[in-house]
Amino acid sequence: MIQYLRHNEIDLKKWDATINDCGNIYACSWYLNIVHPGWEALVENDYQSVMPLTGGKKFGVNYLFQPYFVQQLGVFSQSPMTSEKLDAFLSAIPEKYRFAEIRLNESNTLDRVAEGFDYHRNILLDLNQDYNTIRSNYHTNTKRNLAKAESNNLQLIDTVIPYHVVALFTDNRGALLNKWGDAEYARLTALTQVAVNRKSAFILGVTEKGVGQLLCAAIFMKTDHRITFLFSGLTEEGKQRQAMTYLLDQVIQRYANQPITFDFEGSDDENLARFYLGFGGKEVQYPGYSFNHLSPLGKALLKLWKRKK
């Protein structure tokens, strides 16, 4: 039986036991508490399978959406996932939610074409092999860029704080984007600091040896079996000197020969995907799911709201 639970009804210990078995950091209770306070859930039996519900309200209408800094949610199960289980959970979403645009996870696939589903690209690299083997599978262009980086007198540093990464992003690529505001950056900073304190994240940067100025920096989330490349900042000089290629290669070296998957966290962007695939990773699809049960007036208001976002 699948139950709908409000936030204060969720047994967080049982919840996290199920999520920890699945290895998905986005669905850990502490992570959700920061990125989406008050999240709700669908729970099967005694937390055998669970699904977080991240809802909001606009124009008096309840809806489901994907929080920032959360690539995948969906259904997580202690037993093997099936299309039937996924169908059951999606059918159990409370009727109060009139529309949804959410992302499920890579185990939530269907064996048929279904309305409301589209698929997105993630890239994963198995680190459970020696570094030389991993590096031999880098694409030619990545090898060339890494050789350039290694000739640029770069060094890896671990004294970076969350604010440094955010500032590096907002002062460079982020200055060209309107995707996030101060609230989102503050949430990312708080999320990262909590994760670092829990030993569930680490932050690394790259500088020129003997020079303190950051060329790039990145935040990585970590579970026992997965490292997720969550967020990064890169200067124009760092781009020219291949600092990000150097940083990612250093992380791969550090964790090679361990039963860990490196998760590049995307991307649907062709240029980013090409960059990530250059490290020898494999493409994995995960689904998005949407529905719209709004009235014609509700649909018109939704369209207007999206245009203003």
Disulfide bonds with the S-S distance in Angstrom:
none
